């Protein structure tokens, strides 16, 4: 079967990508030396006959850096990596780079800048692109540089440099930045536009121009004056060396942008923390005031960020391939998310027949070659991952002999790879400061692709071994080599001189990038987001097993952040990201310029839908947070495929079980006798996974435990709470709905409790601030009502997003309450669109503090897109706040109102009333 990791030089459907030619002969290596690491080792020179990073013609290549940056580890695998990695020998500048909202490409005369706002659909409708198109070039008069080099970088910004011997230009660009900050010597500031610009504001050193329908502001030092001559705009810098350019959301934003035009960004940094089931992250820009004292700035937040922040945002927005970006007027912002759950294995359940599972386990452990002939890093990793998933299953049913045999197989293979000088080894490249496994695969050597994918399996397997053998995992034994792989793929240190900070993970984009060189017209890309989260889950397990809470918390931050990005950008969970002209419900790969319904190696729908699911592990539970998206995903696969999956059916059954366990089990029951498992799967694991979830229910991402290795599952009104305690003493895990679970030392435990179908994301508040909905328009704290429903009027085919249209109105008056500091409004509404397609229900909560008829505070939430399947779905405040007015205050005889309407669609829907499944919770005591 075709490999899921083929990485040619250009995407199969990427019409505008560059085309690569075959590699030439490898350069001869120098004599190797062995570097000991505990019981293991790696080589400081790659094996004979192999290659390191090369151009597309096979010529060896070293990082393209200035003297100031030459000793820094290059993060490769980034949105701007082509500045440093000259993959194409005839392009010493860069390929297009997608910072969002701006796009960039380095050229001899400076930095080409664009702001693509109209998507193109290419590849027979299977890809959308906001492709880079030059609006203007930022440079210096006369600049003609032979190349562009990376001069400096931080977490999501980079500074390229041009120099032709007379003139030197540096520009600082970054994710979310509407500004380009330029420093130049040897010439005047020069902006060359793609066509004659239209001037809409001229204030001397501040000029507003419109190019190709996009508005830009040019800022020169005070005392300078911009001169427009055709498509060339220049300004003398005098004794200064700085100027800046910004893309404006509208012409009337000029004054706001002028305020921050001389506050130059010099550093970008993300920090994170994990506490009691919550991940918080703060994204901060450091600035330098070139004029005046202003140190603030403007940042455009991606959807995965603004959905999870309560920080104030302006009304300014930008278009991007990731949906609407919203602007914050500050040098920092903070996000807060419920941590994504990770378990070493699903909990024990009555749905698994021990004898049957034992038989499946024996098929694997007694195979002539449990590693199926794997020799390179990727396929060896897949085989390790396959075995690692079976260890907790064997342990769960008391098959300790099988468990230990599996552990022995994994140890042997890991130790083989963790020892230099044999048929397999890891080798360090001092120029690129990277650790590469040989035999390499899919460009992990020549292009530095996929290290986070490949190494995820090694770290995951090592974490499972560490759970049972802590001595093996010690730094002085084999743990040192595990940490070396972590340092290469996901190094948490910015001061490490041997490896870059978070090589593949883009903290601002919220996900990893797979290409080491980013040498494509569409920017960088990532296909298998699930193999990226496999590394994050592995860090959680490894950190937990070895007592390294720093690595554990790093893994939790990475997994939680990327899970939201996957939901939004790979699965379009809220149906707010993909352009309407792209008629797909999922993407096989995400590009800097957009996304594609494709893989690198096949157009088969089963693999397109499955590549962002495998490997299925206890780190995959986050996918269950978007059940409607899973249902749409499976339905689309079957439409495209002409029926249920034939290839990778086990992966897709397991995926479906995260939303509809009973439906997945029915498919397993009908088809388990006649299928071949996906290479990283086994019948033992698939059987256990599907039958366990059918028994305990799908994962419930709205309830979290206070350790990362805990999870909740819901079936009907029963919740199952599960956790693994890696500590040496027993502990009690507390969940966000108030339930607790006692977990013995170094053990897993599970227990049940009663919930309300899809439970509250937080502990139930006191009765006094929880209101049930009653037919007739009342909100009441009374319980024991009669279940019923109200009809939500059709939107009539119009778009009423944000504006109530024939809403259902529920109200309570005479409410007294003291605002709870830090608390927010919450709701849980059961809605059903029946078989109607394309409906979205929306809620607005309003507070009249004194009951005088004047609502001082309103909160409008993003609408909930219902599926066309009869049955209640749950709409909660977790969809995110769309807009608000006023400031919250205490209630003194006040009025609370809830409005619910159809924001989109051409049909009516239902809202459940009279039960504790549809409630409004106000933040008052």
TATAFEN-V408255 format. One record per residue. RES is the residue in one letter. OMEGA is omega in radians with two decimals (NA if undefined). Layout:
BEGIN
[[RES:OMEGA] [RES:OMEGA]]
END
This chain:
BEGIN
[[X:-3.14] [X:-3.13] [X:3.06] [X:-3.10] [X:3.10] [X:-3.12] [X:3.03] [X:-3.07] [X:-3.14] [X:-3.13] [X:-3.12] [X:-3.06] [X:-3.06] [X:-2.99] [X:-3.04] [X:-3.08] [X:3.09] [X:-3.11] [X:-3.12] [X:3.03] [X:-3.07] [X:3.14] [X:3.05] [X:-3.12] [X:-3.14] [X:3.06] [X:-3.13] [X:-3.13] [X:3.02] [X:3.11] [X:-3.03] [X:2.98] [X:-3.12] [X:3.12] [X:-3.12] [X:3.07] [X:-3.06] [X:3.10] [X:-3.09] [X:-3.12] [X:2.96] [X:-3.14] [X:3.08] [X:3.10] [X:-3.09] [X:-3.11] [X:3.13] [X:3.08] [X:-3.13] [X:-3.11] [X:2.90] [X:3.14] [X:-3.11] [X:2.91] [X:3.14] [X:3.10] [X:3.09] [X:3.13] [X:3.10] [X:-3.09] [X:3.07] [X:-3.08] [X:-3.13] [X:-3.01] [X:3.01] [X:3.13] [X:-3.12] [X:-3.05] [X:-2.92] [X:-3.12] [X:-3.12] [X:3.04] [X:-3.12] [X:-3.09] [X:-3.10] [X:2.98] [X:-3.09] [X:-3.13] [X:-3.07] [X:-2.94] [X:-3.12] [X:3.02] [X:-3.06] [X:-3.07] [X:-3.10] [X:-3.12] [X:-3.13] [X:-2.97] [X:-3.12] [X:-3.14] [X:-3.12] [X:-3.08] [X:3.05] [X:2.90] [X:-3.13] [X:-3.12] [X:-3.01] [X:3.14] [X:-3.12] [X:0.13] [X:-3.11] [X:2.99] [X:-2.99] [X:2.92] [X:3.13] [X:3.11] [X:-3.05] [X:-3.08] [X:3.13] [X:-3.02] [X:3.01] [X:-3.07] [X:3.07] [X:3.08] [X:-3.10] [X:-3.08] [X:-3.14] [X:-3.10] [X:2.98] [X:3.09] [X:-3.07] [X:3.08] [X:3.12] [X:3.09] [X:-3.02] [X:3.13] [X:2.98] [X:-3.09] [X:2.84] [X:-2.97] [X:3.09] [X:3.03] [X:-3.05] [X:2.94] [X:-3.10] [X:3.07] [X:3.10] [X:-3.10] [X:3.07] [X:-3.14] [X:3.11] [X:-3.08] [X:3.08] [X:-3.02] [X:3.11] [X:3.14] [X:3.01] [X:-3.11] [X:3.03] [X:-3.08] [X:-3.12] [X:3.09] [X:3.02] [X:-2.90] [X:3.10] [X:3.04] [X:3.12] [X:3.11] [X:3.01] [X:-3.13] [X:3.03] [X:3.05] [X:3.11] [X:-3.14] [X:3.10] [X:-3.08] [X:3.08] [X:3.14] [X:2.97] [X:3.05] [X:3.07] [X:-3.08] [X:-3.11] [X:3.00] [X:3.01] [X:-3.09] [X:3.03] [X:-3.09] [X:2.80] [X:-3.11] [X:-3.03] [X:3.00] [X:-3.07] [X:3.06] [X:3.06] [X:3.14] [X:3.08] [X:2.97] [X:-3.11] [X:3.06] [X:3.13] [X:-3.04] [X:-3.11] [X:3.06] [X:-3.14] [X:-3.09] [X:2.97] [X:-3.13] [X:3.09] [X:3.07] [X:3.11] [X:-3.14] [X:-3.14] [X:-3.13] [X:3.08] [X:-3.08] [X:3.05] [X:-3.12] [X:3.05] [X:-3.13] [X:3.11] [X:3.11] [X:-3.13] [X:-3.06] [X:3.13] [X:3.02] [X:-3.14] [X:-3.07] [X:3.05] [X:3.13] [X:3.07] [X:-3.09] [X:3.09] [X:3.13] [X:3.11] [X:3.12] [X:-3.12] [X:3.08] [X:-3.07] [X:3.13] [X:3.13] [X:3.14] [X:-3.08] [X:3.04] [X:3.03] [X:-3.12] [X:-3.13] [X:3.13] [X:-3.12] [X:3.14] [X:-3.01] [X:2.94] [X:-3.13] [X:3.13] [X:3.13] [X:2.95] [X:-3.05] [X:3.04] [X:3.08] [X:-3.11] [X:-3.11] [X:3.08] [X:-3.02] [X:-3.08] [X:3.13] [X:-3.10] [X:3.09] [X:-3.14] [X:-3.03] [X:-3.03] [X:-3.09] [X:3.04] [X:-2.98] [X:3.11] [X:3.14] [X:-3.11] [X:3.05] [X:-3.04] [X:3.04] [X:3.02] [X:-3.08] [X:3.09] [X:3.06] [X:3.10] [X:2.95] [X:3.09] [X:-3.11] [X:3.05] [X:3.05] [X:3.12] [X:3.12] [X:-3.10] [X:-2.96] [X:3.01] [X:3.00] [X:-3.07] [X:3.08] [X:-3.13] [X:3.09] [X:3.02] [X:3.10] [X:-3.06] [X:-3.08] [X:3.12] [X:3.10] [X:3.10] [X:3.11] [X:3.12] [X:3.06] [X:-3.10] [X:3.00] [X:-3.13] [X:-3.10] [X:3.11] [X:-3.05] [X:3.02] [X:-3.00] [X:3.04] [X:3.01] [X:3.09] [X:-3.11] [X:3.10] [X:3.09] [X:3.08] [X:-3.11] [X:3.09] [X:3.05] [X:3.02] [X:3.05] [X:3.06] [X:3.13] [X:-3.10] [X:-3.09] [X:2.98] [X:-3.12] [X:-2.97] [X:3.02] [X:3.14] [X:-3.10] [X:3.09] [X:3.13] [X:2.96] [X:-3.08] [X:3.04] [X:3.11] [X:-3.12] [X:2.96] [X:-3.06] [X:3.05] [X:-3.06] [X:3.02] [X:3.03] [X:3.03] [X:3.09] [X:3.12] [X:-3.08] [X:3.09] [X:-3.13] [X:3.13] [X:-3.10] [X:-3.09] [X:3.09] [X:-3.03] [X:-3.11] [X:-3.13] [X:3.12] [X:3.11] [X:3.12] [X:3.11] [X:3.12] [X:-3.13] [X:3.11] [X:-3.12] [X:-2.98] [X:-3.13] [X:3.12] [X:-3.13] [X:3.10] [X:-3.12] [X:-3.13] [X:3.00] [X:3.06] [X:-3.11] [X:3.13] [X:-3.09] [X:-3.05] [X:-3.04] [X:-3.05] [X:2.99] [X:3.11] [X:3.12] [X:-3.14] [X:3.07] [X:3.13] [X:3.12] [X:3.14] [X:-3.09] [X:-3.12] [X:-3.08] [X:-3.10] [X:3.14] [X:3.11] [X:3.11] [X:3.13] [X:-3.07] [X:-3.11] [X:3.04] [X:3.12] [X:-3.06] [X:3.10] [X:3.09] [X:3.10] [X:-3.07] [X:3.08] [X:3.07] [X:3.12] [X:3.12] [X:3.08] [X:-3.12] [X:3.12] [X:-3.11] [X:-3.12] [X:3.12] [X:-3.12] [X:3.08] [X:3.13] [X:-3.10] [X:3.11] [X:-3.10] [X:3.00] [X:-3.14] [X:3.14] [X:3.07] [X:3.09] [X:2.98] [X:-3.08] [X:-3.07] [X:3.09] [X:-3.04] [X:3.12] [X:-3.10] [X:3.11] [X:-3.12] [X:3.11] [X:-3.06] [X:3.09] [X:3.09] [X:0.03] [X:-3.14] [X:3.13] [X:3.01] [X:3.07] [X:3.11] [X:3.12] [X:-3.03] [X:-3.12] [X:-3.08] [X:3.10] [X:2.70] [X:-3.13] [X:-3.13] [X:3.07] [X:-3.05] [X:-3.00] [X:3.11] [X:-3.09] [X:3.13] [X:-3.13] [X:3.13] [X:3.13] [X:3.12] [X:3.12] [X:3.10] [X:3.07] [X:-3.10] [X:3.11] [X:-3.08] [X:-3.08] [X:-3.09] [X:3.13] [X:3.12] [X:-3.04] [X:3.14] [X:3.11] [X:-3.11] [X:3.08] [X:-3.06] [X:3.14] [X:3.13] [X:3.11] [X:3.05] [X:-3.14] [X:3.08] [X:3.08] [X:3.10] [X:3.14] [X:3.12] [X:-2.98] [X:-3.03] [X:-3.08] [X:3.13] [X:-3.05] [X:3.04] [X:-3.09] [X:3.10] [X:-3.12] [X:-3.09] [X:-3.08] [X:3.13] [X:3.03] [X:3.05] [X:-3.03] [X:-3.00] [X:-3.01] [X:3.13] [X:-2.98] [X:-3.12] [X:3.08] [X:3.07] [X:3.13] [X:3.13] [X:3.00] [X:-3.01] [X:-3.09] [X:3.12] [X:-3.04] [X:3.09] [X:-3.02] [X:-3.10] [X:3.07] [X:3.13] [X:3.12] [X:3.09] [X:-3.09] [X:2.88] [X:3.11] [X:-2.99] [X:3.10] [X:-3.11] [X:3.06] [X:3.01] [X:3.12] [X:3.05] [X:3.07] [X:-3.14] [X:3.10] [X:3.11] [X:3.10] [X:3.09] [X:-3.09] [X:3.13] [X:3.13] [X:3.13] [X:-3.07] [X:-3.08] [X:-3.13] [X:3.13] [X:-3.07] [X:3.11] [X:3.10] [X:3.08] [X:-3.10] [X:3.03] [X:3.13] [X:3.13] [X:3.08] [X:-3.11] [X:-3.11] [X:-3.10] [X:3.13] [X:-3.08] [X:3.12] [X:3.09] [X:3.12] [X:3.11] [X:3.13] [X:-3.06] [X:-2.92] [X:3.07] [X:-3.06] [X:3.12] [X:-2.98] [X:-3.12] [X:-3.11] [X:-3.12] [X:-3.04] [X:-3.08] [X:3.07] [X:-3.07] [X:3.14] [X:3.10] [X:-2.96] [X:3.12] [X:3.13] [X:3.13] [X:3.07] [X:3.04] [X:3.11] [X:3.08] [X:3.10] [X:3.03] [X:-3.07] [X:-3.09] [X:-3.12] [X:-3.08] [X:2.99] [X:-2.97] [X:2.88] [X:3.12] [X:-2.96] [X:-3.11] [X:3.02] [X:3.13] [X:-3.10] [X:-3.10] [X:3.13] [X:3.09] [X:-3.11] [X:-3.08] [X:-3.02] [X:3.11] [X:3.05] [X:-3.07] [X:-0.11] [X:3.10] [X:-3.07] [X:3.02] [X:3.02] [X:-3.13] [X:-3.00] [X:-3.12] [X:-3.14] [X:3.14] [X:3.10] [X:-3.11] [X:-3.01] [X:3.11] [X:3.12] [X:3.09] [X:-3.13] [X:3.10] [X:-3.12] [X:-3.14] [X:3.14] [X:3.12] [X:3.12] [X:-3.11] [X:3.05] [X:-3.11] [X:-3.05] [X:-3.07] [X:3.14] [X:-3.12] [X:-3.07] [X:2.97] [X:2.99] [X:3.03] [X:-3.08] [X:3.14] [X:3.11] [X:-3.08] [X:3.00] [X:-3.12] [X:3.09] [X:-3.13] [X:-3.11] [X:3.09] [X:3.08] [X:-3.05] [X:-3.06] [X:-3.10] [X:3.13] [X:3.11] [X:3.13] [X:3.11] [X:3.10] [X:3.09] [X:-3.11] [X:-3.10] [X:-2.97] [X:-3.01] [X:-3.08] [X:-2.97] [X:3.12] [X:3.06] [X:-3.12] [X:2.96] [X:-2.95] [X:3.12] [X:-3.10] [X:3.06] [X:3.10] [X:3.13] [X:-3.09] [X:-3.12] [X:3.11] [X:-3.12] [X:-3.09] [X:-3.04] [X:-3.11] [X:3.06] [X:-3.12] [X:3.06] [X:-3.12] [X:-3.03] [X:-3.13] [X:-3.14] [X:3.11] [X:-3.12] [X:-3.05] [X:-3.11] [X:3.11] [X:-3.11] [X:2.99] [X:-3.08] [X:2.90] [X:-3.08] [X:-3.09] [X:3.09] [X:-3.09] [X:3.13] [X:3.11] [X:-3.09] [X:3.02] [X:-3.06] [X:3.12] [X:-3.10] [X:3.06] [X:3.00] [X:-3.12] [X:-3.10] [X:3.11] [X:2.97] [X:3.14] [X:3.13] [X:-3.07] [X:-3.10] [X:3.08] [X:3.12] [X:3.10] [X:3.06] [X:3.10] [X:3.13] [X:-3.10] [X:-3.01] [X:3.03] [X:3.08] [X:-3.14] [X:3.11] [X:-3.13] [X:3.08] [X:-3.10] [X:3.12] [X:3.13] [X:3.07] [X:-3.06] [X:2.97] [X:3.07] [X:3.06] [X:3.12] [X:-3.08] [X:3.07] [X:-3.11] [X:3.10] [X:-3.10] [X:-3.10] [X:3.00] [X:-2.93] [X:3.06] [X:3.07] [X:-3.10] [X:3.10] [X:3.12] [X:-3.13] [X:3.10] [X:-3.10] [X:-3.02] [X:3.13] [X:3.05] [X:-3.05] [X:2.99] [X:3.10] [X:3.07] [X:3.03] [X:-3.03] [X:3.00] [X:-3.12] [X:2.87] [X:-3.08] [X:3.05] [X:3.13] [X:3.07] [X:3.07] [X:3.10] [X:3.11] [X:-3.11] [X:3.11] [X:3.10] [X:3.04] [X:-3.14] [X:3.08] [X:-3.07] [X:3.11] [X:3.03] [X:3.08] [X:3.13] [X:3.13] [X:3.11] [X:3.13] [X:-3.13] [X:3.10] [X:-3.10] [X:-3.12] [X:3.12] [X:-3.09] [X:-3.03] [X:2.83] [X:-3.08] [X:3.10] [X:-2.97] [X:3.00] [X:-3.10] [X:3.10] [X:-3.08] [X:3.01] [X:3.11] [X:3.07] [X:-3.11] [X:3.11] [X:-3.10] [X:3.09] [X:-3.12] [X:-3.13] [X:3.05] [X:3.09] [X:3.06] [X:3.05] [X:-3.05] [X:3.08] [X:-3.10] [X:-3.13] [X:3.10] [X:-3.08] [X:-3.14] [X:-3.13] [X:-3.10] [X:2.96] [X:3.11] [X:3.08] [X:3.14] [X:-3.08] [X:-3.11] [X:3.00] [X:3.10] [X:-3.11] [X:-3.13] [X:2.98] [X:-2.93] [X:-3.06] [X:3.13] [X:-3.09] [X:3.12] [X:-3.14] [X:-3.12] [X:-3.06] [X:-3.08] [X:3.03] [X:3.14] [X:3.12] [X:-3.06] [X:3.09] [X:-3.08] [X:-3.12] [X:-3.12] [X:-3.11] [X:3.11] [X:-3.12] [X:-3.14] [X:-3.13] [X:-3.13] [X:-3.07] [X:2.97] [X:-3.06] [X:3.09] [X:-3.13] [X:3.11] [X:3.13] [X:3.05] [X:3.07] [X:-3.14] [X:3.11] [X:-3.11] [X:3.07] [X:3.05] [X:3.07] [X:-3.14] [X:-3.12] [X:3.11] [X:-3.12] [X:3.11] [X:3.09] [X:-3.03] [X:-3.00] [X:3.13] [X:3.08] [X:-3.09] [X:3.03] [X:3.08] [X:3.13] [X:-3.12] [X:3.03] [X:-3.13] [X:-3.14] [X:3.02] [X:-3.08] [X:3.12] [X:3.13] [X:3.09] [X:-3.08] [X:3.04] [X:-3.11] [X:3.12] [X:2.97] [X:-3.14] [X:3.11] [X:3.06] [X:3.04] [X:-3.06] [X:2.97] [X:3.12] [X:-3.11] [X:-3.02] [X:-3.07] [X:3.04] [X:NA]]
END
